[in-house]
Amino acid sequence: MRMSSWSLIGVVFLSACSGYAPPKDVIGATAEQIVTVMGPPETRRQVDGGTRLEFPRGPYGRHTWFVDLDASGRAIRAEQVLTEKNFLHINPGMDQDEVRQRLGRPGEVHGLARSRGVVWSYRYENPFCLWFQVEISEERKVRSAGHGEPPECNRRNRVFIP
């Protein structure tokens, strides 16, 4: 009995890990096959005649995978979008929907005082204790964007506290 319990735990653990990122052979897979491996997407949106599936992942949401499907519902591309390259495309004046289409759902949203808008924060893999933040005005436009220090970082000692 003990051995079968440990075997079951191992299978559950390994299957949970396998769904973190899209499978290596994702190109050509159907939406149903992708959902079977990764679970339900957080968002489905129409893009360029096809569909984009959005999968936020990881501790503190440090990865967001976009899987693009063509008009027939087959995967044509998969990309982890929380990268410096994508952050460079977030500029003042951009509509908040454009930010969502490029970076996906923010990991955290905080309101600004006096109803001046919100700040969207994206944690991502980097060698420093930083996150990318986008200030969205009450008009739903990007006011500013840049890197900040998340609250789990200790400013005095610059030590990451998990």
N, C-alpha and C positions, 0 to 999 in steps of 0.2 A: 504494500500500500504506500509506504513512504517513497519508494523509487518512482512509482507512477505519479505521485503528487509533484515531485521534483521535476519529472519529465514534462508534466503539464505546465508548470511554472516556466520552464525553459522555453517551451514552444510559444507560450504567450509573450514572453519577453522578446524573443527573436522576431516574432511577427510584428510586434509593436515597433521595433527598430527598423524593419524593412519598409514601413510605410512613411518614414520621415521625408524622403526625397522621391521624386519620380524614378521609376525603374530605368536602368541604363538603356534599355531597348524601347523607350516610350514612343519614339516616332512610329506612327501608323497604328498605335493602340487606340481603342475606342474610349469614349468618356466613361463608359461603364467599367471597363478594365482598369482605368486609372483610379476611379473611385473605389473599386474593390481593393486596390493596393494602398491608396493614400487616405481613404475615408472621404466623407463629403467635403466639397470645397466650401470655404467661408463665403465666397462670392462667385457668381457666374455673370459675365457681362459679354455683350456683343461687341466684337472688334473686327474690323476689316473683313466683313463677310463671313466671319466664323465666331467662335466662342472662346473666351478666356476663363479658365478655372484658376482661382486664387487659393493657395494653401499656406497660411501663416504657420510657422513651425518653430520649434526649439525653445530652450530655456530663455525666458524673457522675450520670446518672439524674434530671435536674432536672424531668422531666415524667412523669406516669403518666396514661395515658388509659384510662378505663373506657368501654366500649361496651355498653349494655344492649340485650338482645334480648327480644322478647315470646315467648309460648309457641309461636308459629308459626315462630320463628327469624329474625324481621325486626328490624332496629335501630330502637329507639324513642328512643334518647338517646345522646349522646357527651359526655364531660366530662373535662377535665384536672383531676385531683383534688388535686394538691399545691398547695394554696392556704391562705392565712391563715384564710379562712372555715371550711375543713374542720379545720384545726389547732385552732380554738377548741372543737371538739366532742370533743376527746380529753381525758378527765378521769380523775383517780385513781379506782381501783376498776373501771374498764372492763376487760372481758375482751380479751386480745390478739387474738382472732378478730374482735372488733368493730373494732379498729384496722385490721387487714388489710382488712376490708370497706369501711372509709372511705378509707384512704390507699394500699392496695396493699402490695406488697412493699417493705420498707425497702432503701435503697441500701447500707447497711452495718449489720452487727450486731457488737457487741463484748460480750464477757463481762465481768461484774463480779467483783471479787475475792471470795474465800471463797464462791463459788457463790451469790451473792445475786441472780442473774438476769442480764439482758442489757440493753443499750441499743440501740434501733433508731434509726438516723439517716436522715433524709430531706433530701436536697439539693433546693432548689427555686429558682425565679426570684425574686430580690429584689434591691433596690439596695444591700444590705449583704452582707458576707461572713458569712452565717449559714446554719445548717441547723436543722431541727426535729428534736428528739430525744425519744424516749419510753423511759422506764425501765420494763422489764417484770420483775416479781418472779418468784421461783421458783414461785409459785402461778399464773402466767400472767395476772396482773392488772397494770394500769397503776399504778405507784407514783408517778410524776411525769412531767410533760411540759413542754417549753419549748424555747426557742431556745438554741443554742450556737454556738461558732465552730469551723468545720472546720479540720483540720490544715494545709490549704494557705494559710491566712491567717497573715500575719506579725503577731503581737501587738504588737511594739514599734513598727512603722511603719504598721500598719493598711493594708498594701498587699497586694492579692490576687496570689498567685503561682500562675499556671496550671499 
